[in-house]
């Protein structure tokens, strides 16, 4: 019986394995490094996220959700990892460019939905001082005020939100306490802002 001789390529691979070690990795005992542009598990940066909801609007698989909790006064952004296809649209269109990021973590295997399967972040809500409805996250308003600079002084909602954060403006008292600021000089949702300006200009 004739024993086939090894091919040259196989000999080269055998020598390379002896010198450099096997090609296979030791995962999961040892996790290899990945490319910096790798789209791994998504996480929030709490100090950079402003709760604008842009990531929710661009997600093609509805893997992100906005939950408004009026009782706690927070806007919660939730990332449902089981729906995510890691397309990176939320990272690309993040308003601040830093609120969401891809980690180098690529091990997505789970036997059950654990506490770390979904990630979320809470942002304090801004309530309209007339209709008392939530209309944005306070961090979002403050970010816009910083972004437009001195132009924020033309919009009471922006500069009052900024001054409240800086501690130089008194927050709105609870209840209908009078006298208080004029109707225009309040933190208002867009609809109530429009009505206040029309009432002042036209006497409605």
Beta strands, then each sheet from edge to edge (+ up, - down):
strand 1: 42-44
strand 2: 64-69
strand 3: 74-80
strand 4: 100-102
strand 5: 118-127
strand 6: 134-137
sheet 1: 1+ 4-
sheet 2: 2+ 3- 5+ 6-
end
